[in-house]
Amino acid sequence: MPADHISSLDIVWAYARLAYPLIPGLIDWLREHGRVAVQVFFVIAGFLSAKKLASSGISLVTEPIHAIKQRYGRLIIPYLAVTHTGNRIRRIDSSLDKP
């Protein structure tokens, strides 16, 4: 499994461990049905991306490299923030497990 997937799973696991005492029903539901939610998210995101990039069936993107850079710029900041937060939570969580 790639390192970024492991890091993402660590973030989810750390949040789930912290949230479980507060909302056990929701966490249990997500554990059972979370995979379906991810698939629904991908389908909806795909449709929305296609609508934005080719609303009339013809590509509106004249400079694909620029569009990729623009999208990367919008996504990298939140991704790095979540990854950093997750890593800090994981360190705190693992320090709590030690006697």
N, C-alpha and C positions, 0 to 999 in steps of 0.2 A: 504494500500500500504506500502511495507517495507520502512524503513528509507533510505536505500541506493538508492532506486528508486526516492524518493522525493529529495534527495540531487542531483542526476543526473539531474532531471528535473529542479531544481533550477539553475544548471550550464548552461544548455541549454537556459533557459529563460533569464538569465542574459546576456549571449553572444548575444542572438537574439535582445534583447532590445538595446544593444550597437551598434550592426551591422546594424540594420534596416535602420537608416538614410543614411548609406553608400551604402548598396546594397539591396534596398527594393524588387526588382524583384526576387533575389535569395532566400531571406527569405520567400517571398510569395510562391515560387515554393516548397521550402522545407516543408512549412506548409501543402501544398496540397499533396505532393508526398513523404514525408519523411518516412512514414510507409512502403512503397514499398521498399525504399532504405535499410531500416533496414532488411527486409526479404531477400533481395538479398544478403546483407552482411552476414547474418547467413548461407545461403545456400552455398555461396562461401567459407566461413570460415570452414564449416563442411567438404566440399570436400577436402580442402587443409589439414585439420587436419587428415582426414582419409588417404590421400595419404602419408603423412609423417609417420603416425603410422603403416600403413599396406599397403605399396606400392604394394606388390605382392599378396595381399589378406590374408597374414599371418601376425599376429601381430609381429612387430619388438620390442615391449616393453617387456623387460624381468623383469624389476623392476617398476611396475606401481606407487608405492609410490614415488620413486625417480623422475619419470617423472612428477608427479603431483607437487612435491615440486619445481622442476626446472621451470615448467611453472608458478607457483605461484610467484616465485622469479623474473621472467621476467616481469610479469604483475603488481605486487603490487607497484613498484616505480612510473611508469607513472600514475597509478590510484590515488595514494596518491597525486601526484603533481597536477593533474587536479582537484581533489576534493578540495585541499587546495586553489588553484587559484580561483575556482568557489565560494568557501565560501567567499574569500576576495572580489571578484567582487560583490557578493550579498550584502555584508555589505556596500560597496561603493555605490552601486545602491540604496539600501534602505535609505542611508543617504542623497542622492540627492533628494529623494521624500519628505523629511521633509522640512517644511517651515522655 
